[in-house]
């Protein structure tokens, strides 16, 4: 079973097992993996630890991008609500 992952620049990479967004980011660069917040899989934001089990177009969202900041703020709001 080969899974084809297509990146925003059009490059495609094959994986023999369902990769996670974090694995893909680590393969690209350890720095990218540290800055990654979520992965955009075919237009949906997924947790970095969720396996991608089908051919997909992905984009790794970092904390430097508006979408990444929004995810961090949303998660922080949930943590604050739990603390209260």
DOMARGU-710386 format. One line per 5 residues: for each residue x, y, z of N, C-alpha, C. Coordinates in nm, 3 decimals, decimal comma. Example, Ala and Ser with C-alpha at 12.3 -4.5 7.8 and 13.67 -1.06 7.14 Angstrom:
# residues 2
1,319 -0,569 0,780 1,230 -0,450 0,780 1,320 -0,330 0,780; 1,285 -0,225 0,708 1,367 -0,106 0,714 1,290 0,003 0,787
END
This chain:
# residues 84
0,085 -0,118 0,000 0,000 0,000 0,000 0,089 0,124 0,000; 0,083 0,201 -0,104 0,163 0,322 -0,116 0,071 0,443 -0,109; 0,109 0,541 -0,029 0,029 0,661 -0,013 0,106 0,777 -0,075; 0,043 0,847 -0,168 0,106 0,961 -0,235 0,066 1,090 -0,166; 0,166 1,163 -0,120 0,144 1,292 -0,054 0,193 1,400 -0,150
0,106 1,494 -0,183 0,140 1,603 -0,273 0,153 1,732 -0,192; 0,263 1,802 -0,214 0,294 1,925 -0,141 0,246 2,046 -0,220; 0,238 2,164 -0,155 0,189 2,284 -0,224 0,266 2,320 -0,351; 0,393 2,284 -0,358 0,472 2,316 -0,478 0,451 2,215 -0,590; 0,363 2,115 -0,568 0,333 2,015 -0,670 0,417 1,889 -0,661
0,521 1,892 -0,577 0,606 1,774 -0,560 0,526 1,665 -0,488; 0,549 1,540 -0,526 0,480 1,426 -0,466 0,581 1,331 -0,404; 0,547 1,278 -0,288 0,631 1,181 -0,220 0,545 1,062 -0,181; 0,601 0,942 -0,193 0,527 0,820 -0,158 0,573 0,766 -0,024; 0,476 0,713 0,051 0,503 0,652 0,181 0,445 0,511 0,180
0,515 0,418 0,240 0,470 0,279 0,245 0,374 0,253 0,361; 0,366 0,346 0,454 0,273 0,336 0,567 0,203 0,471 0,580; 0,090 0,478 0,649 0,021 0,605 0,665 0,107 0,702 0,749; 0,160 0,807 0,689 0,243 0,900 0,765 0,157 1,000 0,843; 0,214 1,055 0,946 0,147 1,164 1,018 0,204 1,295 0,965
0,135 1,403 0,991 0,185 1,534 0,951 0,318 1,564 1,017; 0,334 1,520 1,142 0,459 1,543 1,213 0,574 1,467 1,147; 0,552 1,343 1,108 0,655 1,265 1,038 0,698 1,334 0,910; 0,600 1,381 0,835 0,630 1,448 0,709 0,711 1,574 0,735; 0,670 1,653 0,834 0,743 1,776 0,868 0,886 1,744 0,911
0,904 1,638 0,992 1,038 1,600 1,037 1,125 1,557 0,919; 1,065 1,489 0,820 1,141 1,448 0,702 1,187 1,568 0,621; 1,108 1,674 0,622 1,145 1,796 0,548 1,253 1,872 0,624; 1,229 1,896 0,754 1,324 1,974 0,834 1,285 1,967 0,981; 1,381 1,943 1,071 1,350 1,946 1,214 1,294 2,081 1,259
1,341 2,189 1,197 1,290 2,322 1,231 1,144 2,338 1,195; 1,105 2,284 1,080 0,965 2,289 1,038 0,880 2,210 1,136; 0,928 2,095 1,178 0,853 2,011 1,273 0,830 2,086 1,405; 0,927 2,163 1,450 0,912 2,240 1,574 0,809 2,352 1,560; 0,802 2,412 1,442 0,711 2,525 1,420 0,571 2,480 1,376
0,555 2,354 1,338 0,426 2,305 1,287 0,319 2,304 1,396; 0,199 2,344 1,358 0,086 2,346 1,451 -0,017 2,241 1,410; -0,054 2,240 1,284 -0,149 2,144 1,227 -0,108 2,117 1,083; -0,174 2,022 1,021 -0,151 1,995 0,879 -0,284 2,008 0,806; -0,282 2,078 0,694 -0,399 2,094 0,609 -0,399 1,975 0,513
-0,498 1,888 0,527 -0,511 1,769 0,443 -0,636 1,787 0,356; -0,614 1,807 0,229 -0,725 1,826 0,134 -0,824 1,932 0,182; -0,772 2,041 0,239 -0,858 2,152 0,281 -0,911 2,144 0,423; -0,880 2,038 0,496 -0,924 2,023 0,636 -0,803 2,028 0,727; -0,814 2,096 0,842 -0,704 2,101 0,937 -0,707 1,975 1,025
-0,593 1,904 1,026 -0,581 1,781 1,103 -0,473 1,797 1,207; -0,488 1,724 1,318 -0,385 1,713 1,420 -0,259 1,654 1,358; -0,144 1,696 1,405 -0,017 1,648 1,350 0,006 1,499 1,371; -0,059 1,440 1,470 -0,038 1,298 1,501 -0,139 1,205 1,433; -0,231 1,260 1,358 -0,332 1,178 1,289 -0,272 1,119 1,161
-0,278 0,987 1,145 -0,223 0,925 1,023 -0,303 0,964 0,899; -0,232 0,989 0,791 -0,294 1,020 0,662 -0,300 0,887 0,587; -0,419 0,831 0,574 -0,435 0,695 0,523 -0,475 0,687 0,376; -0,473 0,800 0,305 -0,510 0,801 0,164 -0,424 0,903 0,090; -0,421 0,894 -0,042 -0,349 0,994 -0,121 -0,409 1,131 -0,090
-0,323 1,230 -0,069 -0,374 1,361 -0,027 -0,280 1,473 -0,068; -0,339 1,592 -0,077 -0,262 1,716 -0,092 -0,250 1,775 0,048; -0,129 1,807 0,089 -0,113 1,860 0,224 -0,037 1,991 0,223; -0,052 2,064 0,332 0,023 2,186 0,358 0,045 2,190 0,508; 0,168 2,200 0,549 0,199 2,204 0,693 0,184 2,348 0,740
0,096 2,369 0,837 0,065 2,502 0,888 0,152 2,527 1,012; 0,228 2,638 1,008 0,317 2,673 1,119 0,257 2,783 1,204; 0,317 2,807 1,317 0,268 2,910 1,409 0,290 3,052 1,355; 0,366 3,065 1,246 0,393 3,195 1,186 0,281 3,239 1,091; 0,192 3,149 1,055 0,085 3,180 0,961 -0,043 3,213 1,035
-0,130 3,295 0,974 -0,256 3,332 1,041 -0,339 3,211 1,085; -0,344 3,106 1,002 -0,422 2,987 1,039 -0,362 2,920 1,162; -0,230 2,918 1,172 -0,162 2,858 1,286 -0,188 2,936 1,414; -0,184 3,069 1,404 -0,212 3,155 1,520 -0,354 3,132 1,569; -0,448 3,121 1,474 -0,588 3,098 1,512 -0,605 2,965 1,586
-0,538 2,861 1,538 -0,546 2,730 1,604 -0,487 2,739 1,746; -0,373 2,805 1,761 -0,311 2,819 1,893 -0,403 2,896 1,989; -0,464 3,003 1,940 -0,555 3,080 2,026 -0,677 2,997 2,066; -0,730 2,922 1,972 -0,846 2,837 2,001 -0,811 2,732 2,107; -0,696 2,667 2,090 -0,653 2,567 2,188 -0,628 2,628 2,324
-0,567 2,749 2,325 -0,541 2,817 2,453 -0,671 2,852 2,524; -0,774 2,887 2,446 -0,904 2,918 2,506 -0,962 2,794 2,575; -0,945 2,677 2,513 -0,994 2,552 2,575 -0,916 2,522 2,703; -0,786 2,542 2,702 -0,705 2,519 2,822 -0,749 2,613 2,933; -0,770 2,740 2,900 -0,815 2,837 2,999 -0,951 2,799 3,057
-1,041 2,755 2,970 -1,174 2,714 3,017 -1,165 2,595 3,111; -1,077 2,500 3,083 -1,058 2,386 3,171 -1,000 2,429 3,306; -0,911 2,527 3,303 -0,847 2,575 3,426 -0,949 2,645 3,517; -1,044 2,715 3,456 -1,144 2,788 3,533 -1,241 2,687 3,589
END
